[in-house]
Amino acid sequence: MPHLIAPSLLASDFTKLGEQMDMINQSEADWLHFDVMDGRFVPNISFGFPILKAAKATCKKPIDVHLMIEEPEKYIETFRDAGADVITVHYEACPHLHRTIAQIKETGAKAGVALNPHTPVSVLENVIEEVDLVCLMSVNPGFGGQKFIYNTVPKVQRLSDMIIVKNANVLIEIDGGVGLQNAEALLKAGARVLVAGSAVFKADDPLDTIRRMKAIGQLQ
Protein backbone atom coordinates (compact mmCIF):
# COMPACT_ATOMS: atom_id res chain seq x y z
CA MET A 1 0.00 0.00 0.00
CA PRO A 2 1.19 3.58 -0.58
CA HIS A 3 2.76 5.07 2.50
CA LEU A 4 1.53 8.10 4.43
CA ILE A 5 3.30 11.39 5.10
CA ALA A 6 2.69 13.05 8.47
CA PRO A 7 4.39 16.46 8.79
CA SER A 8 5.25 17.20 12.41
CA LEU A 9 3.83 20.45 13.79
CA LEU A 10 6.70 20.64 16.29
CA ALA A 11 9.02 21.81 13.49
CA SER A 12 6.67 24.51 12.22
CA ASP A 13 6.93 28.28 12.67
CA PHE A 14 4.61 28.92 15.61
CA THR A 15 4.24 32.58 14.62
CA LYS A 16 2.60 31.46 11.34
CA LEU A 17 0.45 28.52 12.38
CA GLY A 18 -2.48 29.63 10.23
CA GLU A 19 -0.30 29.76 7.12
CA GLN A 20 1.32 26.44 7.99
CA MET A 21 -2.10 24.78 8.34
CA ASP A 22 -3.07 26.16 4.93
CA MET A 23 0.10 24.62 3.48
CA ILE A 24 -0.68 21.22 5.03
CA ASN A 25 -4.24 21.37 3.72
CA GLN A 26 -3.03 22.13 0.20
CA SER A 27 -0.30 19.49 0.28
CA GLU A 28 -0.29 15.76 -0.44
CA ALA A 29 0.31 15.07 3.26
CA ASP A 30 -1.99 12.42 4.74
CA TRP A 31 -1.87 13.24 8.47
CA LEU A 32 -0.67 16.04 10.75
CA HIS A 33 1.66 14.74 13.47
CA PHE A 34 1.20 16.39 16.86
CA ASP A 35 3.86 15.85 19.54
CA VAL A 36 2.86 16.29 23.19
CA MET A 37 5.70 16.51 25.74
CA ASP A 38 5.37 16.94 29.49
CA GLY A 39 8.91 17.68 30.70
CA ARG A 40 8.85 14.43 32.69
CA PHE A 41 8.91 11.53 30.24
CA VAL A 42 11.09 13.64 27.95
CA PRO A 43 13.22 16.69 28.85
CA ASN A 44 11.07 19.17 26.96
CA ILE A 45 7.58 20.68 27.02
CA SER A 46 5.63 21.28 23.82
CA PHE A 47 1.91 21.98 23.52
CA GLY A 48 -1.43 20.52 24.61
CA PHE A 49 -5.19 20.77 24.35
CA PRO A 50 -5.69 24.41 23.24
CA ILE A 51 -3.28 24.09 20.29
CA LEU A 52 -4.77 20.73 19.33
CA LYS A 53 -8.28 22.22 19.30
CA ALA A 54 -7.06 25.11 17.17
CA ALA A 55 -5.33 22.74 14.76
CA LYS A 56 -8.43 20.55 14.51
CA ALA A 57 -10.55 23.58 13.65
CA THR A 58 -8.39 24.41 10.62
CA CYS A 59 -6.63 21.20 9.56
CA LYS A 60 -8.43 19.03 7.01
CA LYS A 61 -6.13 16.06 7.62
CA PRO A 62 -6.45 13.45 10.40
CA ILE A 63 -4.40 14.40 13.45
CA ASP A 64 -1.86 11.88 14.71
CA VAL A 65 -1.22 12.65 18.40
CA HIS A 66 2.00 11.29 19.89
CA LEU A 67 1.93 11.38 23.70
CA MET A 68 5.47 11.58 25.05
CA ILE A 69 4.14 11.89 28.58
CA GLU A 70 3.95 10.03 31.88
CA GLU A 71 0.58 8.52 32.83
CA PRO A 72 -1.02 9.05 29.41
CA GLU A 73 -4.10 7.11 30.49
CA LYS A 74 -5.23 10.15 32.49
CA TYR A 75 -5.58 12.27 29.35
CA ILE A 76 -6.65 9.98 26.51
CA GLU A 77 -10.33 10.92 26.49
CA THR A 78 -9.48 14.62 26.64
CA PHE A 79 -7.08 14.37 23.70
CA ARG A 80 -9.69 12.49 21.71
CA ASP A 81 -12.30 15.15 22.52
CA ALA A 82 -9.82 17.87 21.49
CA GLY A 83 -9.40 16.34 18.03
CA ALA A 84 -7.03 13.37 18.03
CA ASP A 85 -7.74 10.76 15.35
CA VAL A 86 -4.75 8.58 16.22
CA ILE A 87 -3.39 8.41 19.77
CA THR A 88 0.04 6.89 20.37
CA VAL A 89 1.46 6.17 23.83
CA HIS A 90 4.95 5.01 24.76
CA TYR A 91 5.56 1.43 25.80
CA GLU A 92 8.06 2.80 28.33
CA ALA A 93 5.36 4.97 30.00
CA CYS A 94 2.61 2.34 30.25
CA PRO A 95 2.88 -0.37 32.94
CA HIS A 96 -0.58 -1.63 31.87
CA LEU A 97 -0.16 -1.29 28.12
CA HIS A 98 -2.95 -3.64 27.03
CA ARG A 99 -5.44 -1.72 29.18
CA THR A 100 -4.26 1.61 27.76
CA ILE A 101 -4.59 0.37 24.18
CA ALA A 102 -8.17 -0.72 24.92
CA GLN A 103 -8.86 2.67 26.49
CA ILE A 104 -7.75 4.45 23.31
CA LYS A 105 -9.88 2.21 21.12
CA GLU A 106 -12.94 2.79 23.32
CA THR A 107 -12.76 6.49 22.41
CA GLY A 108 -12.99 5.65 18.70
CA ALA A 109 -9.41 6.72 17.95
CA LYS A 110 -6.80 4.48 16.34
CA ALA A 111 -4.35 3.12 18.93
CA GLY A 112 -0.59 3.37 18.55
CA VAL A 113 2.40 2.34 20.64
CA ALA A 114 5.79 4.06 20.37
CA LEU A 115 9.17 2.53 21.15
CA ASN A 116 12.29 4.47 22.12
CA PRO A 117 15.46 3.69 20.13
CA HIS A 118 16.84 1.33 22.80
CA THR A 119 13.61 -0.69 23.18
CA PRO A 120 13.46 -3.93 21.13
CA VAL A 121 10.40 -4.68 19.03
CA SER A 122 10.05 -8.05 20.79
CA VAL A 123 8.32 -6.32 23.73
CA LEU A 124 5.23 -5.93 21.51
CA GLU A 125 4.71 -9.62 20.72
CA ASN A 126 1.79 -9.93 23.13
CA VAL A 127 -0.06 -6.80 21.97
CA ILE A 128 0.84 -6.44 18.29
CA GLU A 129 -2.55 -7.79 17.19
CA GLU A 130 -4.34 -5.17 19.31
CA VAL A 131 -2.72 -2.01 17.94
CA ASP A 132 -3.30 -0.07 14.74
CA LEU A 133 0.15 1.53 14.58
CA VAL A 134 3.65 1.13 15.99
CA CYS A 135 5.82 4.25 16.04
CA LEU A 136 9.55 3.52 16.04
CA MET A 137 11.53 6.46 17.35
CA SER A 138 14.54 7.01 15.11
CA VAL A 139 15.91 9.69 17.47
CA ASN A 140 15.78 9.96 21.23
CA PRO A 141 12.41 11.61 21.95
CA GLY A 142 12.10 15.16 23.23
CA PHE A 143 13.54 17.48 20.59
CA GLY A 144 13.12 18.04 16.87
CA GLY A 145 15.93 18.30 14.35
CA GLN A 146 18.02 15.40 15.65
CA LYS A 147 20.23 13.06 13.62
CA PHE A 148 18.57 9.90 12.34
CA ILE A 149 19.65 6.65 14.05
CA TYR A 150 20.32 4.22 11.19
CA ASN A 151 19.86 1.14 13.36
CA THR A 152 16.17 1.96 12.91
CA VAL A 153 16.19 0.45 9.41
CA PRO A 154 16.88 -3.18 10.49
CA LYS A 155 14.55 -2.59 13.46
CA VAL A 156 11.76 -1.78 10.99
CA GLN A 157 12.47 -5.04 9.20
CA ARG A 158 12.27 -7.03 12.45
CA LEU A 159 8.96 -5.40 13.31
CA SER A 160 7.64 -6.01 9.80
CA ASP A 161 8.55 -9.69 10.10
CA MET A 162 6.67 -9.92 13.42
CA ILE A 163 3.58 -8.30 11.91
CA ILE A 164 3.61 -10.79 9.02
CA VAL A 165 4.03 -13.79 11.33
CA LYS A 166 1.18 -12.59 13.54
CA ASN A 167 -0.96 -11.72 10.49
CA ALA A 168 -1.63 -8.35 12.13
CA ASN A 169 -2.99 -5.23 10.46
CA VAL A 170 -0.51 -2.67 11.78
CA LEU A 171 1.10 0.43 10.26
CA ILE A 172 4.78 1.03 11.02
CA GLU A 173 5.48 4.71 11.63
CA ILE A 174 8.95 6.28 11.81
CA ASP A 175 9.49 9.45 13.81
CA GLY A 176 12.74 11.43 13.95
CA GLY A 177 15.23 12.63 11.37
CA VAL A 178 13.16 11.35 8.45
CA GLY A 179 13.70 12.98 5.06
CA LEU A 180 14.32 12.34 1.41
CA GLN A 181 17.75 10.92 2.24
CA ASN A 182 16.40 7.89 4.14
CA ALA A 183 12.73 7.55 3.17
CA GLU A 184 13.31 4.91 0.49
CA ALA A 185 15.33 2.64 2.81
CA LEU A 186 12.63 2.89 5.48
CA LEU A 187 9.87 2.08 3.01
CA LYS A 188 11.74 -0.93 1.64
CA ALA A 189 12.14 -2.22 5.21
CA GLY A 190 8.39 -2.01 5.83
CA ALA A 191 7.59 1.50 7.08
CA ARG A 192 4.22 2.90 6.02
CA VAL A 193 3.96 6.24 7.87
CA LEU A 194 6.79 8.76 7.71
CA VAL A 195 6.78 11.61 10.23
CA ALA A 196 8.73 14.49 8.71
CA GLY A 197 9.37 17.62 10.73
CA SER A 198 12.37 19.71 9.77
CA ALA A 199 12.54 18.01 6.37
CA VAL A 200 9.19 19.59 5.52
CA PHE A 201 8.86 22.80 7.52
CA LYS A 202 12.48 23.93 7.06
CA ALA A 203 12.47 23.16 3.33
CA ASP A 204 12.57 25.94 0.74
CA ASP A 205 9.47 24.40 -0.83
CA PRO A 206 7.54 22.29 1.72
CA LEU A 207 4.83 21.35 -0.78
CA ASP A 208 7.41 19.96 -3.20
CA THR A 209 9.20 18.07 -0.43
CA ILE A 210 5.95 16.39 0.62
CA ARG A 211 5.16 15.59 -3.01
CA ARG A 212 8.57 14.00 -3.53
CA MET A 213 8.25 11.92 -0.35
CA LYS A 214 4.85 10.69 -1.50
CA ALA A 215 6.27 9.81 -4.94
CA ILE A 216 8.83 7.50 -3.35
CA GLY A 217 5.99 5.55 -1.79
CA GLN A 218 4.21 5.21 -5.11
CA LEU A 219 7.25 3.47 -6.55
CA GLN A 220 7.25 0.72 -3.91
N, C-alpha and C positions, 0 to 999 in steps of 0.2 A: 504494500500500500504506500502511496505517497506520504512523505513525512510532513510534519507540522513545524512551523516556525512560531516561536513565542518570544517576541521582543520583551526584554526586562525593563520595567519602568524605573528600576533603581538607577539605571545609567542615563536616564533622561535629564533634560534641563528643567528643573523644578520651577523656574521662573516663566516657563512657556508650556505648561502642561496642556493647556487648551490646544495649542498648535501641534503638540506632539500627539495628542489623541486624534486630531484630524489626520495626521500623517499615518498613524496606525490604521485608521478606518479606510483610508484610500489605498493602503498597501495590500500585498498578497499574504500578509501575516495571518495566521490562523487563530492564535490566542494572544492575550496580553498576560505576561508573567508578572506577578505581584509579590515581592519579597517582604515578609514581615519579620523583624528582628527585635528582640526584647532586651538586649544588653546583658542577658544572663546565659542563655544557651550559646550565643555568639557575642563577641566583644564589640557590638555595634547596635545602634537603635535606628530603625528606619521609619516606617509609617504604619498607620492602623486604620480603624474603621472610617473616619471622616474622609480620608483620601480614597479609600476603596469605594465608598458611596459616590463620591464625585466622579471617579473613573467609570463606574457602572452607568452613571447617568449620561455619559458622553461616548463611551466605547461601544462599538457595535460587534466586537469580538468577545468570545467567551473569556472569562477572567480566571487565570490559573494561579491560585493563592498558595504560596510556599511558606509554611509556618516554621521559621527557625526560632522557636520559642520553647521555654519550659512549660509543662502542664498544658499542652494545647487543647486537651479535652474540655477545659473550662470555657473555651472561646469558640468552639466549632460552630454552634448554632448562630452565634452573633456574626461570624464571618460569612456564613451562608446567607443570613438575612441582609447583610450589607452588600452582597452581590457576587460572592464566590461561586463559580461553576465547577471548579476542581479545587479540592483542598488536600494538600500534601503535608504530612507530619513527618518528623524525623524518627527513625527507629531508635536512635540514641536517647530520645526524650520521652519515649513511651514504654513504661514498664508493663502496661497491659495493652499491647499493640492490637491484638485481635479485637478487643472491645472498642478501641478508638476507631479502627477501620469501620466497624459496624455502626458506630455513632455518626461518622461522616455520611455513610450511605443512607442512614435513616433521614437525613436532612434533604436527600435528593441530589446531593452533589456527587461527583465522581471522587473516589478515594485514592490517594497516592501515598506512597512511603518513600522518603528520601534516605540515602545512605551517605555518610561522610566518606572521604577518600580512603580512610584506613579500615572501614568496615567491610568485611567480605560479603558477597551476595548470598552465600550459603545461609545466612541468618534468616532469609526470607522463605526458606523451603516450606515452612508450615503455614504461611499466609499468602503465598504467591497467587493462589487461585481465588483469593478474596479481594485482591486489589485491582484497580483499573490502570494504575500507572506506578512505575518505579522511577524515581529521580536519582540518578547517580551524580553526586557532586564531583566535578572535575577540577575543583579548587577547594581549599578549606573555607567553609562558609563564614560569612560575616562582612565581606567587602567585595565590591565590584572591581573589575579591571585587573584581576590576578592572572598569573601565568597558568596555562592549561597543564594539567598533570597527565602525561601521555600513558601512564599505566591504566588510565580509564578505558582505553580502547580494548585491551584484552579482557578487562572487567565486563565491558558491554557484551562481549562474545560469551563469557561464562553465564551471564544472566540470560542472554538469548537462548542458550542451550537449555537452561533450567526451564524456561517458559515453554519451550518446545516439548521437553520431556513430560512436563505437567499438563500439556495441552491447555494452557491458560491463555486468556485473552487480555494481555497486558501490554501497554505502551511503555517503551523505555525512553525516558527523558534524560537529557544531559544538560547540566547547569554549571557554567563557569568557564570562561576563556574560550567559548565556542565562536568560530568564525569561518570564513571561507577557506582558511588554511587547513582546517582539520575536519570540516563537515563531511567530506566524502568518506574518510576513514571511519568515522563514527557511524555513518549510515550503512556502510558495508558490514560493520560488526553487528548491526541489529538495532541501532537507535532509530526512534521514530518521532521524537519531539526534540527540537533543538532550541534551547533558551539562549538568546543572543542579546547581550546588553551593550557593551561598548562597541562591539562590531557593527551594530545597527545605529545607535544613537550618536556615536562619535564619527560616523562615516560622513564623507562629503555629500553623498547621495544615499540617504537611508532607504528610500524606496527601491533604488537599483540594487542595493545590497540584499534586501529581503528577496527581491525577484531572483537574483542569482542564487541565493541559498535554496529557494524553492525549486529552481531549475535542476540543481544537483539531485534532488529527491526524485524528480521526474525521470531521471536517467537510470534509476536503480531497477 
